Amino acid sequence: MARFLRCWLLALGLLGGLTAEAASPVWVLRGENNTVYLAGSIHLLRPDDAQLPEAFERAYADAEAVVMEIDLDDLDEAQIQRWMIERGTFPEGQTLRQVLGEARHRDLAAALAPLGLPVEAMQQLEPWTIALTLTQLQLIRLGFDPESGVENQLERRARSDRKEILGLETLEEQLGLLDELSYEEQARFLELTVAELRDIGEQVDELLAAWRSGDIERLSSLLGEEYRKFPRLYEALVSARNARWMPRVEGLLRENRDYLVVVGALHLVGRDGLLELARRRGLDPQPLH
């Protein structure tokens, strides 16, 4: 079960991981007149471990524009709050206790207590919202900071360097992926997140080491095994998004400027990953060393 939270973190874009295939976190696609760099990201880092791998530095220096899952430069905080309320709360008459059942509800209350969050205050929140909130709060307690993450670092640098920032999807689209899961799928999702929350620090450290070294063949097989248990989740959070993104990435190769495309690294690998989708289109992705 301990592997589930790694998958959860990877899929939601809180962290990234690479398979044995990827000896580098950055891959190169060549167009007729330009280059597109595909980079696998870790979205939260500790401030004292925030230096980007050299491959990121090289790709960023060459790119004239940066493309992320979401255009961080164009987010409206008020709009985010509205979307969270619309997408992440139950309709009138439905409560968290009803959806979770007594055993899951009791376990959640115990997990929330150390964070100073009363479970009764969350009765109108759907399980996916709570799972995301819990994971982020625990990572912050362990010293991880979104501002130190790859995307936020690159977004600040791109603004300073006057490089255009683009997004592959909107935040509303991203939130909708989790909201579309059934309540039972969400409840199971939250149950496993709660069960593994105490071990998150060790799991994250393992992923960070793997990301920097590129040598995680063992983790790759474990992650693949775990995701087979959650095919609906994998389809919603990974496969379907990759299928939507690939035509956009391919379109960038028809332009005349170079791009750095940054996504959670799980999106790069596997049968439904962007690297394999690129190969099927006759492209030849190569690792950047």
N, C-alpha and C positions, 0 to 999 in steps of 0.2 A: 504493500500500500504506500510505502514511503516514496515511491517513484511518481505517484499521481501528482503531488504538488509541484514537482519539477515540470511535468507536462503542462499543468495549469499555468504556471509562471511563464513558460515558453509560449504557449498559445495566446495568452492575453497580451503578450508584448511587454511584460514586466521584466523578463529576462530573455536571453537568447542562448542557444546551444548549437553545436555543429556535429555532424556525423564524421565518421572516419574518412568519408570522401573528401571532406573539406579541410585541407591542410592550411588553409588561410581563411580568415573571416571575410575576405573581399575577393570577388570574382569579376572577370573582365569579359564584356561583350563588345565585339567590334562591328560598327556600322560602316557604311561606305565612306562616310565623311566624319565620323565621330566615334567616341567610346562611351559606353555606359558601364559604370562600376556597380555591381550588386554587392551590398555589404550586409552581413548578419550582425544584428545589434544586441547589446545588453542595455536595457532602458533605465535601470537603476544601478548606480555604482556608489561605493563609499568615496568620500572626498579624497582620502589618502591613497586611493587605488584607481583614480579616474583618468590616468594617462592612457590615451588611445593607442592601440597597436600601430606599428609603423605603416602597415598596409592601409589603414584608414587615413593616415596623414598624407600618404602619397596620392590616394584617390581624391581626397578633398582638395589638395593643392591643384590637381589637374582639372577638376570639375568646374564648370561655369555656373551650374545650378545644382541644387540639392533637392531630392524628392524623398519624402518620408511617408509612412503609412497615413499620417494626418499632417496637414499643414499647421504646425505649432504656431506659426507667426500670425495665423488668421483665426485663432480661437477667441470666443467671446465668453467670459466667465458667467455672465447672466444667462446666456443661452445654454451653456453647459448645465447649469442648475435646473433650468426648465426641462431639458431633455431627461436628466436623471429622475426628476419627479414624474414625468410622463411615462418613461420607459421602465423605471425601477420600483414602482409602487403598485400595490394590489388595488384592484377595483373595490368599491365600497362593499362591505360585508365579508370580505376575505381577509384572513389574518395569517401571520407567519406561523403561529402555533398550530393552526388548522392544517397548513400545508406540510409542516415538518413532522407532526406527531409528537407525542410527549417525550419519547426517548431522545430524538434528535434535538428537540427544543431544549431539553435539560443539558445536553452536551454543549450546545451553543452558549447557553447562559454561563456555563463554567469557563468557556474559552473567552467570553467577553469580559468577565469580571476583572482579570488582571489589567485590562485596558481601560477600566473605569467606565465601561459601556453597559448600561442595564438593558437586558434583552427586551423588557417591556416597552422600551422606547423605540424598538425596531419592528413592531408588529405590522406596520404597513409596508415594510421594505421587502421586495422579492429576494429570494435566496441568492441569486447571482450578484446582486448589489452588495449584500453583506459579505459574501466570499471575497469579492474584490476589495472592499473596505478593510476587512480583517487582514488580508495579505499585505496590503500597502502599509497599514499601521504597524504590523509586526516587523516588516523590513525597515521602516523608519526607526523603530525602537532599537534595531540592531546596527544602526549607523548608516543605512543606505539613504541616498538622497536623490530624488528625481532630477534636481538641478545638476548633479554630477554625471547623470546618465549620458549615453552617447548622443541621443537626439537633441537633448537640450544644449549640450556642448556645441554640436554642429550648428544648431539654430542660432545661437548667440554669435558664433564666428561668421556664419553666412550673412547675418544682418550687418555685422561690422564690416565685412568685406564687400557688401553690396551684391551678394550673389542671390539670385532668385530662389525662393523656397516654394515647393509645390507639394501637394498631397495626393496619394493614390485613392483615398476614400475620405468621407466626412466622419466626424465624430458620431453623428447621429446614426450613420450606417454601422459603425463599429459597435455602438451600444445595442443596436437592434439585434445583432448576432446572438447575444446572450439572452435578450428578452424573448427571442423566438423559441428557446428551449422550453419543453413542458415543465410544469411545476415539479413533477417527480424527478426529472433529469436535473433540475436546479437544486432540489433538495439533496440528491445524492452527491452532486457537485459540492455543495456546502458541507455536507457531512464529512467527506474525505478531506476537504481543506482544513476543517476544524481538527480532525484526527491527527494531521501532520504538522500543525502550525508550530509546535514546540521544537521540531527538528529543522525548521526552515533555514536557520543559520548555516548548519553543516551542509545542507543541500545546495544552498546558494554558493558557498565557498567552493564546492566541487565544480559547479557550473562555471564559475569565474575562472578557475584554473584551466578548465577544459577550453573555454573560449580563447584564452590567451595562447595556449599551447597548440590548439588544433588537433590534439591527440586524444580523442574520446571515443574510440571504437566500442568500448564496453558500455558506456553511457548510451551510445546510439542504439544498441540492441535493446537495452532496458527500456528506453523511451518508446521505441517502436512496439515492444510487447505491451506496454501499458496503454498506449493509444488504441490498440486493437480492442481493448475492453470498452472503449468509449467512441465507437464509430460515428455516432451522431454529433458528438462534440467536435471530433476531428474534422468532419465534413464542414460544419458551420464555421469553425474558427480558423481552419487552415486551407483545406482543399478548395472550397468555394471561393474564398478570397483570392487565392493564387490564380484561379481560373479567370477571375475578373481583372486581376492586376496584369497578367502576362501580356495581353494585347496593348495595354498602355505602355509597358516597358518596351515592347517591340516597336511601338510607334516612336519612342524616343530615338531609336536607332536610325530613323529616317531624317533626323534633324542634323544641323550643322554644328551644334555645340555639345560639349561633353557633360555628362550627368553622373552624379553620385546618388544611387537609390539605396535607401537605408530601411530595412525591415527586420522584424524579429527573426533571428537566424533559423528557426524551425521552418520558416517559409521557403528557405533556399533548398532544402534537402528532401530526399525521399521520392517516391514514385509520382507524387503530386506536387513536388517542389518546383520552384521557379527555375532551378538549374535544369531539371529534367524536361520541363515544359519548353525551355529555350532550345534544348537539343532536338526535341520533336519538331521544332520549327526550322531546323537546319542551321541553328546557331551553334557556336562552339565555345561555351564558357570555359575560361581558364583561370586558375587561381593566381592572385596577385601576390608575389613574394617580395 
